[in-house]
Amino acid sequence: MTKILCSFVPKDSKEIPYHIGGKIYKGKSTIEALCSYYLSNEEDIKVILIKPETIDIKEEIELRKKLISLGVNEDKIITQEIPMKGFYENKYYDIDNTIIADFIFLTLNENTDDKAEEVILDVSRGINFLVLTAVDAFRRFIVAQKARYYNKENKLDKLEYFYVYLTPKKPNFEEGEISLEKASAPFFFDFFTKKGIPFNFEAEKLDYFKEFNFTKNIISHVNSCITAIKRGFALAYLTFIPWSEIKDLISLSHEKLSLKRLKELVKEFSYENENQKKVKFKMNYPLGNLWIYVHLLNTFYEIYKDYENQITYEENRKWVPLSTLKNFNENVIKKLFQENSASIILSREINDFEQTFKKGEIKKTGRSPNYERNFNAHAGLICEFIDQNPQNFSISYRFNETKKDKIEKYIEYFLEHKK
């Protein structure tokens, strides 16, 4: 298992002793001491160096050489240059802070794989605004990882996050002590409301708006999946949500919401002269937020794939056994997402169908024609919209028939709008 260390490339550092884990390591930066410490414990480490564009590349080269001399595998040192904001050496840099945070988020997001057990952010060095920006990105990264592994309890339990702090042990920072503090960020399982695209381009840049318009669908589908879980609409989750489209959206996200594409946009929208560098687009909301949705949508997709082979497809039907709905109710709605009220309602409905089928009969409605009320109150399993197969103990929505538009309209309405 791997520990991922993320640190800024420092500027004009001097060599001092660092105390960590009861031992002393000399170096010009905290990241050097950290690497020495973990390597002495025979830990597998990957190092991510964040280099602000205003720092000379010589600083980065020198640091890389030092880390390699300490024993860090050269292939496991990733350097990412990030844009900067502010006045540096007679030149003003103007960029949306959120873009800088997204550079850091995407670097972490794209370099953290299933082998990682700890992700450690070094906030001991760096100018204040950059440290705050990194912490902001790190919190989104933590939530995104929780969304990514939400249905993988073992992975969630093993993956931990830490901040690195440095305190002086002598005046003028002639000696320092390194400490690690566990980092966390609350994961909220609720509705996401940012429906617009994340980038705010100039009005005439219609091609860019078209390129990223797909992000609206990501957010819409996340909301649909959340509704299905919260309301116990298991049949709708397994048969109505467009999973093939969602699969394509996830793939598109990895292409269009990547660090590579963000770099290209910054380059395309940059204006630079001797005294100024300006990036001429802003963010409506962070890409880090959107990646939380993408990872969560992928989690929903993986859940669906676990049940896909239990669905029987006919020309006008997607038959789902009651046993499959029972399993989904128990293991997904109740256990994984802890939506107990939805679980109770769905359990009652499944039981009613099951008892009727045991008699070799078809369940009849006996309800008022108030479809809106009944659809919600009976977990989407109102008889007017359901076809029943007592022989195979299966049910299906009545799609592709006279009532198709009406049925799909109701399902879509409840998945998209009912909170």
ABEGO torsion letter per residue (X at the ends): XBBBBBBBBBBGBBBBBBBBGGBBBBBABAAAAAAAAAAAAGBBBBBBBBBBAABBAAAAAAAAAAAAAAGBBAAABBBBBBBBBEBBGGBBBBBBAAAAAAAAAAAAAAABBAABABBBBBAABEBAAAAAAAAAAAAAAAAAAAAAAAABAAAAAABBBBBBBBBBABBGGABBBBBBBBBBBBBBBBBBABABBABBBBAABAAAAAAAAAAAAAAAAAAAAAAAAAAGBAAAAAAABBAAAAAAAAAAAAAAABAAAAAAAAAAABBBBAABBBBBBBBABBAAAAAAAAAAAAAAAAAAAAAAAABBBBAABBBBBAAAAAAAAAAAAAAAAGBAAAAAAAAAAAAAAAAAAAAGBBBBAGBBABAAAAAAAAGGABAAABBBBAAAGBBBBBBGBAAAAAAAAAAAAAAAABX
